[in-house]
């Protein structure tokens, strides 16, 4: 078999050609290529993850959004602040019992930005799969989707039922009748304690009345 050709009937015994290693290397290469193509759009990986979760699953509080995006809560808060300042998301206060929760919502501008990301991702995909036949590419996509489904990432998808109840009937975007938005620069959820002072503790560690309200609202 000539150099650069592979026997598709068996796996390689080379540890650096194991599937998990190749997936990791190719994943990093794809992210780097996409980052370069998106350099002028100021949409990093966490920003893209936030927009993706909102587009696919609807409104979330920041801690839930961080869990869905598989990113640290503080990084997600920073990304939400940046997206809010650019009008790519909406943050709406929702009253729960005697307290308030801030919910991050998708807006058409954010979906448009995500569409632009997908267009650039398609170019990256074409580059990475240029040496494959169309059939090979389709088979690869099918195998990767099966592996992705096997991770259980589609289980428990979507906004929590309690969150959907809180925002039901609210306008997510648009000119008339839009709910009052949190202005850019105001504290995001988890940044204030019950007495109004900044709370530097990790999410989920806040105690007192606020912590009870948060636990009771989910």
Secondary structure, 3 states (H helix, E strand, C coil): CCCCCCCCCCCCCCHHHCHHHHHHHHHHHHHHHHHHHCHHHCCCHHHHHHHHHHHHHCCECHHHHHHHHCCCHHHHHHHHHHHHHCCCEEEEEEEECCEEEEEEEECHHHHHHHHHHHHHHHHHHHHHCCCCCHHHHHHHHHHHHHHHHHCCCCCCCCCCHHHHHHHCCCCCCCCCCCCCECCCCCCCCCCECCCCCECCCCCCCCCHHHHHHHHHCC
